[in-house]
């Protein structure tokens, strides 16, 4: 799994294409202009990273997100296609699993070539500990996880780590938060791991996790 981080608002060290018309429309509908800018930056950065790893021109790569409820569109699990002709009429799927997460003005991006393994999927999540502490209720954790947190030396950081693991795994499974997070225990789940946030260039105060689902 290839992992990259980016301070949103800065130019990525990899080439990215332009936002799509649908992405621009979604951004314009957001009241918070900083959130809108970070949304566009994150979308372009992930698509550009997919293009870089696949050896493609990012301007030819199209988003093909997929939601279990709505089908292919602009939200859900990331997927991508490539234009095969100059008119944009013929496209083919890019065999790449991808995931992204934004928190505290930073983005975490992951890609994984999947070859013929169509069931292979990944998920990543980035958490700013200070923001997390104000937003996630205790009910989001299972009884075993709550016991684990009561024994933790730094409960706020431990809770943020568990939440990052949950989000990453739920993304890889394709359910996201449509599933009850308290029903997904991640303390010892081998499909998900903590990521060294500072080793990826993130400042103090962030935790991250990555998950892999094999087909």
Secondary structure, DSSP 8 states (H G I E B T S, - for coil): -EEEEEETTS--SS------HHHHHHHHT-S-HHHHHHHHHHHHHHHHHHHHHHT--GGGEEE-EEETTTEEESSSB--EEEE-STTS--EEE--EEEEEEEETTEEEEEEEE-TT-TT-EEEEEEEEHHHHTTT--GGGS-HHHHHHHHH-SSHHHHHHHHHHHHHHHHHHHT-GGGS-GGG---SS-TTEEEE-TGGGT--TTEEEEEEEE--
